[in-house]
Amino acid sequence: MIAYIASLKLPKLILWCYLAWYVAIVVRYFDPMPSLWISSLGIAVIIGFALTLATQQKDHKADRWVLFRLYVFPFCVSSYSALIKGEGFFLLFPTEIKGLLSGVIACSVVVFVHWFCKFLLCGDSSIRFSGKERALE
């Protein structure tokens, strides 16, 4: 697990930050109404199926994690939009400081864990994104 986290490239690290942000916002603004989650699940199935069809390649079996993400992303988007409706968000961001900080902290934890795992494996303080080295200060 440490090796996986340490080896994350920038695009995957961003996706993990998206997930951390989503979880932080869901925890903060959770709505237990079943219709919200059932609707989000229904949208995920319909859009996920369409995305699966759109990304199929002849004579090529799709990677199961890619398929999983094709269904999870629509679920997260639809449930996120339903949760923030009427909560005073600006675009995707909470306007209240506690909500904003919860998302920023969640994403910062993901980045810190990535850097810490790199440090554990590499034993130095260099950070590498896309082949470019940056020193931690």
Secondary structure, 3 states (H helix, E strand, C coil): CHHHHHCCCHHHHHHHHHHHHHHHHHHHHCCCCHHHHHHHHHHHHHHHHHHHHHHCECCECCCHHHHHHHHHHHHHHHHHHHHHCCCCCECCECCCHHHHHHHHHHHHHHHHHHHHHHHHHHCCCEEEECCEEEECC
